């Protein structure tokens, strides 16, 4: 029970750091001015056009696809797998579960495989490709290791040593309603959750910020209309009437 | 560097990605600006005493004033997508010329001083203090980036290394370590009005000579006017167009187009420069100050339109930044976009039938077109995305019978830099320039072999100068490089209309 209390407290702290940290970063990105028009052209001329450009970047990693098929396939496997896994995990936070969450449960299982395969592929590149080896810092390796361990411990519980998921749900629902419930006693689960806590804390101070950052890149989110509409912001707005 | 010490790298047989050779270009550095050059553009004359402190503070200011930097410094995941996209990496194999590694030179210092991870776990995330060694790396490798934005096309987060190298150069300028080539030239623009330091009488003289040449060549009284109040069009063109080959043939081409279409136009001796090297050094004070001469000239001459000649980065500044910096252009004719590119003007006249081109006049040319980086990836022509690729090609196809594009992965937004952009067009960087031209030369060699291409057309003053210098290293004739309006000018049917 003391361990459960400890985990509960850590989850609250991690949630605050995670949400607060990302919110702070998003605030900084949003309030930092973009003084000049710098979309990478050819760029869309309209707002829906820009939205479509960004949707393509998020869903099919369009630029990466143009760039490198190996990184694309591993990166996409990982991210899409992760999405399925996260959706599968929604069942721990919603009661009664929505029907489509029930529906995708098996896909979440395959997702975990895709996720870990993708991560190993990306990690292999850090050793095998001389250019990628050169640019990798220890943190780049550790981040992959962290994600792989999260994936592998999760898969262990799904495929090898099942745990009492009803009790887990009791714990997570308890977290949300501030009604402390014990975690089932499982070493793999404790490792899995500890690693997730680390991931949540590290997220807002690491390269994982690429997730919110993508939406704010002026090269991708600006319209190509500098002649049609005068753009002034930050230093370029100083001394202007607008 | 003397010509005989520089050799071109060999073409790659299968375009394989070259392996890294650490430190291959560590000695490549442009000349450092002298105090006079520095002060002419508002920077300290020499290395300031507390340069580390000043640099770190300046970096912080730049980041908090630019969303691009703020986001780009956070979002890179080191995926490696950009690592083989830079022409300087391909040509030199120096790993610091991989876009991500170049960015990291700055990112490491930013992390060290402005992020939690870098402050407390520098080794883990590869954060570095801004010491003498790092300063030297910055000077060397931020002057091995032509700010061509090719990497930004391929980055899944749209990270643009140009923004980073501009910031790096600005930090260096702020501590007194500027680059001679850019800063000296900018001083001349501020003082005299053009990069060459060509004063008004010399300009007038040159243009008169040009009018005589035009009359000798064509038998028509084609004018190249300067400072004519009340003209309809103010032409802002790179000053290389006044004297360099093949640039000057382009200028004569513009003159023929305006003449035949019956459009009155003028150059300005006060704003006799389209180039704005302030962009290369990231200095927005200088950017604005240089551009402002053009607004002043346009108001002074009372023109209705501003048209920009063939120049890549100048077109980026004009198209993307002028409205912001020196707009609004409410004093100009609303029927035309402001500013217009000379290619847009010629294309428009061609569509309307106001000029006619005789393709057979160019039958001796077998043409290919080099998309200039700043035109391709940082601007537009016409009213649709990608017009910057369509319009110049439409003009070439209307002016000549023989046109062949280079390989698709080397044109349009995938175009490779000529190797001399971004303020690197200086002789002491010749080794870098020759090596950086490799991917473009490989693509050119292919169409030369396949279609007997003998003419490489560009619409950028830097590209033209760079190719004229670099082509011979790859055993192509230097006069293979032509201005687009040279080809148009040779095909234009003069007389008849008026």
Interface residues (C-beta under 8 A of the other chain):
Chain A: X25 X28 X29 X32 X33 X34 X35 X36 X37 X38 X40 X41 X42 X43 X44 X45 X57 X61 X63 X64 X66 X67 X68 X71 X75 X122 X125 X129 X130 X131 X132 X134 X135 X136 X137 X138 X139 X140 X142 X205 X206 X207 X209 X210 X213 X214 X216 X217 X218 X219 X220 X224 X226 X227 X228 X230 X231 X232 X234 X235 X236
Chain B: X17 X19 X20 X22 X64 X65 X66 X67 X68 X70 X71 X72 X74 X75 X76 X77 X78 X79 X80 X81 X82 X83 X84 X85 X95 X98 X100 X101 X104 X115 X116 X117 X121 X123 X124 X125 X126 X149 X152 X153 X154 X155 X156 X157 X158 X159 X160 X163 X284 X319 X320 X321 X323 X324 X325 X327 X328 X337 X338 X339 X376 X377 X378 X379 X380 X384 X385 X386 X388 X389 X413
